[in-house]
Amino acid sequence: MLNQKENYLRTLHHQIPEYIPKYTFGILPGDPSNPPNCILEPEILADHRWRGGGKDHWGVEYISSPETAGALIPKTWDYILPDITKWRDVIKAPSLEGIDWKAMAKKSLDHCGVNREETAIAFNLHFGFFQNLMAFMGFEDGLMMFYEEPEEVEALLDYICTFYCTVAEKIIDYVKPDVFTMMDDTASALNMFISPDMYREFLVPCYKRQAKFGIERGLPITFHNCGHCEAVIPDMVDFGVTAWDPAQPMNDLKKIKADYAGKLTIMGGWHADGRLLSADCTDEEIRQSVYDTVNMLAPNGDFCWMGSFMGTGPKDTVSAHKNKVLSETFDEISHTFYK
């Protein structure tokens, strides 16, 4: 039998797996199973994450809270860039002089703490060009800049893209990843934050520059984009994306899977909302939600299960129990589905 890494990579290469792979960002409450992937970020870009918060390489301060289940978000009352026309005075890429990239690659791999024979290494640089701008300015001002100062937005995104691509060029071949990962949350549950035309004008050129590092090495490229973003799925596939997470069900996932069969793997398809979040939601309702998702999206491959109740931390026993039911239900059917 293929191990989790082999089975996962087989799916990303659009081959029918032996069993349905599970994709996660890491270990989940109530689900102690080892994930088939580990997202690696170079230390120079991820040091603030490793420290559990603080200032990143641009000077943005990140904090966590129970409401984000411990995830880091920019400190929302102290944005570093109130005037985008002054970005050249504020946004300064750190120096890359004298860095031992081979040593940094080893340290970053060690931080993952996984057996590479069993777990795929997914190389990631940052959480998104759009999200970087929002972290610099906040959503209100950041969104307005696409209309009021488009040339400055384009110049700023080009600057940070050049920095990230330089880091990738220096370190990626020391890491030797199995997957190239990209991220950018550009949509809410209802719609895109910016129009698809603006997405193509401002963001796609940056995505293309970044994706080439995966394309040139023959790596599958995964892209994280939450929310209702189906309008730009054609663009994602065009610039090289081969798998999309978390592929939430406010999108027409059944149609997307049919339209991009053999080109795009759906990683997700399940979402904790509505009845599933109710205090009196039954185990059977959770199990049925897994059956419904798998039966719709798993036939003919190109599907990885991804789902969890994020909860509020290790003391949230309700979410831990729900995750246990979710995981056990998936495990019951994943190894027999393709047989």
C-alpha positions in Angstrom: 0.0 0.0 0.0 1.2 3.5 -0.8 2.1 5.6 2.3 0.3 8.9 2.9 2.9 11.0 1.0 3.0 8.7 -2.0 -0.8 8.6 -2.2 -1.1 12.3 -1.8 1.4 13.1 -4.5 -0.3 10.6 -6.8 -3.5 12.6 -6.4 -1.8 15.9 -7.1 -0.4 14.5 -10.3 -4.0 13.6 -11.3 -3.7 9.9 -11.0 -6.3 7.7 -9.2 -5.0 7.2 -5.6 -5.3 3.9 -3.7 -7.4 5.7 -1.1 -8.7 9.2 -0.5 -5.9 11.4 0.8 -6.4 13.7 3.8 -4.9 17.3 3.5 -4.4 19.5 6.6 -2.3 22.5 7.6 -1.1 20.5 10.6 -2.2 18.4 13.6 -5.8 19.1 14.5 -7.5 19.0 17.9 -8.9 15.5 18.4 -7.1 14.2 15.3 -3.7 12.9 16.1 -3.0 11.3 12.7 0.1 12.5 10.8 -0.7 14.7 7.9 0.6 13.7 4.4 2.1 17.2 4.0 4.1 19.8 5.9 4.1 23.4 4.8 7.7 24.7 5.0 8.5 28.4 5.0 12.1 29.6 5.0 13.1 30.9 8.5 13.7 34.5 7.2 10.0 34.6 6.2 8.5 32.6 9.0 10.5 33.6 12.1 7.5 35.5 13.6 5.3 32.4 13.1 7.9 30.2 14.9 7.9 32.7 17.8 4.1 32.7 18.0 3.8 36.3 17.0 5.6 39.6 16.8 6.9 41.6 13.9 7.5 39.9 10.5 10.2 40.8 7.9 8.2 43.8 6.8 7.6 45.2 10.3 4.0 44.1 10.6 3.1 42.9 14.1 1.1 39.7 14.3 -1.0 38.5 17.3 -3.2 35.5 18.0 -6.5 35.1 19.9 -9.0 32.4 20.8 -11.3 33.8 18.1 -8.7 32.9 15.5 -8.1 29.5 17.1 -4.5 30.6 17.7 -3.9 31.7 14.1 -1.8 34.9 13.7 -3.4 38.1 12.3 -2.0 41.6 11.9 -2.5 43.9 14.8 -5.5 45.8 13.5 -5.1 49.1 15.4 -1.6 49.9 14.3 -1.1 49.5 10.5 2.4 50.5 9.3 1.4 52.1 6.0 -1.2 54.9 6.3 -0.2 56.5 3.0 0.6 54.2 0.1 2.5 56.9 -1.8 5.1 56.7 1.0 5.6 53.0 0.8 9.2 53.3 -0.4 10.0 54.9 3.0 8.2 52.3 5.0 8.4 48.9 3.3 12.0 47.8 3.3 13.0 44.3 2.3 15.5 42.8 4.7 19.1 42.3 3.5 19.9 38.9 2.1 23.7 39.4 2.3 25.7 36.8 4.0 22.9 34.3 4.5 23.9 30.6 4.6 20.9 29.4 2.6 21.9 25.7 2.9 21.9 26.0 6.7 18.6 27.9 6.6 17.1 25.2 4.5 18.1 22.6 7.0 16.8 24.6 9.9 13.5 25.1 8.2 13.2 21.4 7.4 14.1 20.6 11.0 11.3 22.9 12.1 8.8 20.8 10.1 10.0 17.8 12.2 8.7 15.1 9.8 10.0 12.0 8.1 10.4 13.0 4.4 9.8 9.4 3.4 6.2 9.6 4.8 5.4 13.3 4.6 5.6 15.6 1.5 7.3 19.0 1.9 5.3 21.8 0.5 7.4 24.9 -0.1 5.6 28.2 0.7 6.9 31.8 0.8 4.1 34.0 2.2 0.4 34.2 2.8 -0.5 36.3 -0.3 0.2 39.5 -2.2 -3.3 40.8 -1.6 -3.1 39.9 2.0 0.3 41.5 2.4 -1.2 44.8 1.2 -4.1 44.4 3.6 -1.6 43.7 6.4 0.2 46.9 5.6 -2.8 49.2 5.4 -6.0 47.5 6.6 -8.9 46.4 4.5 -10.6 49.8 4.1 -7.6 51.7 3.0 -6.0 48.8 1.2 -9.1 48.1 -1.0 -9.5 51.8 -1.8 -5.9 52.0 -3.1 -6.8 49.7 -6.0 -9.0 52.5 -7.2 -7.2 55.6 -6.0 -3.5 54.7 -6.5 -3.3 51.8 -8.9 0.2 52.6 -10.0 1.5 52.6 -6.5 -0.3 49.3 -5.7 1.3 47.8 -8.8 4.8 49.1 -7.8 4.5 47.9 -4.2 3.4 44.4 -5.2 6.2 44.2 -7.8 8.7 45.2 -5.1 7.6 42.5 -2.6 7.2 40.0 -5.4 10.9 40.6 -6.4 12.0 40.0 -2.8 10.0 36.8 -2.4 11.2 35.4 -5.7 14.8 36.2 -4.7 14.4 34.2 -1.5 12.8 31.3 -3.5 15.7 31.3 -6.0 18.3 31.2 -3.2 16.8 28.4 -1.1 14.4 26.2 -3.0 16.9 23.8 -4.4 18.4 23.2 -1.0 14.9 22.4 0.3 14.1 20.1 -2.7 10.4 20.3 -2.0 7.8 17.8 -3.2 5.1 20.5 -3.7 5.1 24.2 -4.4 2.5 26.1 -2.4 1.0 29.5 -3.0 -1.6 31.4 -0.9 -3.8 34.5 -1.1 -7.3 34.9 0.4 -9.0 37.2 -2.0 -12.7 36.4 -1.3 -15.3 36.4 1.4 -18.0 33.8 1.7 -20.2 35.9 -0.6 -17.9 37.2 -3.3 -14.4 38.4 -4.3 -12.9 41.3 -2.4 -11.9 42.9 -5.7 -13.2 42.3 -9.2 -11.9 39.4 -11.3 -10.5 42.1 -13.7 -8.5 43.7 -10.9 -7.4 40.3 -9.8 -6.0 39.7 -13.2 -4.4 43.2 -13.6 -2.7 43.4 -10.2 -2.2 40.0 -8.8 -1.9 37.4 -11.6 1.4 38.9 -12.8 2.9 38.3 -9.3 1.4 34.8 -9.1 2.9 33.9 -12.5 6.4 35.1 -11.4 6.1 33.0 -8.2 4.6 29.9 -9.8 7.5 29.6 -12.3 9.7 28.2 -9.5 7.3 25.2 -9.2 6.7 24.9 -12.9 10.4 24.8 -13.8 10.9 22.0 -11.3 8.0 19.9 -12.4 6.3 20.3 -9.0 2.5 20.2 -8.4 1.3 23.7 -7.4 -1.3 24.1 -4.7 -3.1 27.3 -4.1 -4.9 28.4 -0.9 -7.9 30.7 -1.4 -10.8 30.7 0.9 -14.3 31.9 0.1 -16.4 32.3 -3.0 -13.5 32.7 -5.6 -14.8 30.5 -8.4 -14.7 33.4 -10.8 -10.9 33.2 -10.9 -10.4 29.4 -11.0 -9.7 29.7 -14.8 -6.9 32.1 -14.0 -5.4 29.9 -11.3 -5.3 26.9 -13.6 -3.8 29.1 -16.3 -0.8 30.3 -14.2 -0.1 26.7 -13.1 -2.2 25.7 -10.2 -2.9 22.0 -10.0 -4.7 21.8 -6.7 -6.9 24.2 -4.8 -7.7 24.4 -1.1 -9.9 24.7 1.0 -12.3 24.7 -2.0 -15.3 25.7 0.2 -18.9 24.6 -0.8 -20.1 28.2 -1.4 -18.5 27.5 -4.8 -20.0 25.2 -7.4 -17.5 22.5 -6.7 -19.3 19.8 -8.6 -19.2 21.9 -11.8 -15.6 23.0 -11.2 -14.5 19.4 -10.8 -16.2 18.4 -14.0 -14.8 21.4 -15.9 -11.2 20.8 -14.8 -11.1 17.0 -14.6 -7.5 15.9 -14.8 -6.3 19.5 -14.3 -7.3 20.6 -10.9 -7.5 18.6 -7.6 -10.1 19.8 -5.2 -8.6 19.8 -1.6 -11.5 20.4 0.8 -15.1 20.5 -0.2 -16.4 20.4 3.3 -17.1 23.4 5.6 -18.1 23.7 9.2 -21.1 26.1 9.1 -24.8 26.2 9.8 -26.2 23.2 11.6 -22.7 21.6 12.1 -21.8 24.5 14.4 -24.8 24.1 16.6 -24.2 22.9 20.2 -26.7 20.1 19.8 -25.4 18.9 16.4 -25.3 15.1 16.5 -22.5 12.8 15.6 -24.7 11.3 12.9 -25.2 14.7 11.3 -21.4 15.1 11.2 -21.0 11.7 9.7 -23.6 12.4 7.1 -21.8 15.6 6.1 -18.7 13.6 5.4 -20.6 11.0 3.3 -22.2 13.7 1.2 -18.9 15.5 0.5 -17.0 12.4 -0.4 -19.7 10.9 -2.6 -20.0 14.1 -4.5 -16.3 14.9 -5.0 -14.2 11.8 -4.7 -15.3 9.8 -7.8 -12.6 9.5 -10.4 -9.9 11.0 -8.1 -8.7 14.7 -8.1 -9.9 15.0 -4.5 -8.3 15.3 -1.1 -10.4 15.4 2.0 -9.9 18.5 4.1 -12.1 19.5 7.0 -12.0 20.5 10.7 -13.8 22.3 13.5 -11.2 24.9 14.4 -12.5 25.6 17.9 -10.9 28.0 20.3 -7.8 26.0 21.4 -6.8 22.9 23.3 -9.4 23.4 26.1 -12.3 23.3 23.5 -13.5 19.8 24.2 -16.6 20.2 22.0 -14.6 20.9 18.9 -12.1 18.2 19.8 -15.0 15.6 20.0 -16.4 16.8 16.7 -13.0 16.5 15.0 -12.7 13.0 16.3 -16.1 12.0 14.8 -15.1 13.8 11.6 -11.8 12.1 11.3 -13.0 8.6 12.3 -15.9 8.8 9.7 -13.5 9.8 7.0 -11.0 7.1 7.9 -13.8 4.5 7.7 -14.6 5.2 4.1 -11.3 6.6 2.7 -9.5 3.3 2.3 -12.4 1.5 0.7 -13.8 4.1 -1.6 -11.7 3.4 -4.7 -12.0 -0.4 -4.2 
